[in-house]
Amino acid sequence: ALVQFLLVKDQAKVPVQRSEMVKVIIREYKDECLDIINRANNKLECAFGYQLKEIDTQNHAYIIINKLGYPT
């Protein structure tokens, strides 16, 4: 569900905050938040060639980057 949420947010070209991921998708698993985000990042890399990158370490904002070099 998190991968799908991130892909939709990427289409809108807006950064996603970790708090938004927790509130909207992760909810009751917030203690495993970082592990879930890392697993979602692995799926994005394997399936789509994308990488989830933290662009703001204070606000924990993330964007998706195309690792293959093709335009998105």
C-alpha positions in Angstrom: 0.0 0.0 0.0 2.9 2.4 0.8 4.5 1.8 -2.7 1.2 2.7 -4.4 0.8 5.7 -2.2 4.3 6.9 -3.0 3.8 6.4 -6.8 0.6 8.5 -6.7 2.4 11.2 -4.7 5.2 11.1 -7.3 2.8 11.8 -10.1 1.7 15.0 -8.4 5.4 15.9 -8.0 5.1 16.7 -4.3 7.5 15.6 -1.6 6.0 13.1 0.9 6.6 13.6 4.6 7.2 10.6 6.9 4.5 11.8 9.2 2.0 11.7 6.3 3.1 8.1 5.4 2.6 7.1 9.0 -0.8 8.9 9.3 -2.2 7.7 6.0 -0.7 4.3 5.4 1.3 2.8 8.2 -0.9 3.8 11.2 -0.8 0.9 13.7 2.7 -0.1 12.6 4.4 3.2 13.3 7.0 1.5 15.5 8.2 -0.3 12.4 8.0 2.8 10.3 11.6 2.9 9.1 11.6 -0.8 8.2 8.4 -0.5 6.2 9.8 2.6 4.4 13.0 0.6 3.6 11.0 -2.3 2.3 8.9 0.0 0.1 12.1 1.5 -1.2 13.4 -1.9 -2.1 10.2 -2.7 -4.0 10.4 0.6 -5.8 14.0 -0.2 -6.9 13.3 -3.7 -8.0 10.0 -3.2 -9.8 10.4 0.3 -11.2 14.0 1.4 -11.0 13.1 4.2 -8.6 14.7 5.2 -5.3 13.0 6.9 -2.4 15.3 9.7 -1.3 15.1 11.8 1.9 15.5 15.4 0.8 14.9 17.1 4.1 16.3 15.4 7.2 14.6 17.8 9.7 11.1 17.4 8.3 11.7 13.9 6.9 10.5 14.7 3.4 11.0 12.2 0.6 10.9 12.2 -3.2 11.1 9.4 -5.8 14.1 9.5 -8.1 14.4 7.5 -11.3 17.7 5.5 -11.0 17.6 4.3 -14.6 18.0 7.8 -16.0 14.9 7.7 -18.2 12.4 10.6 -17.9 9.5 9.8 -15.6 
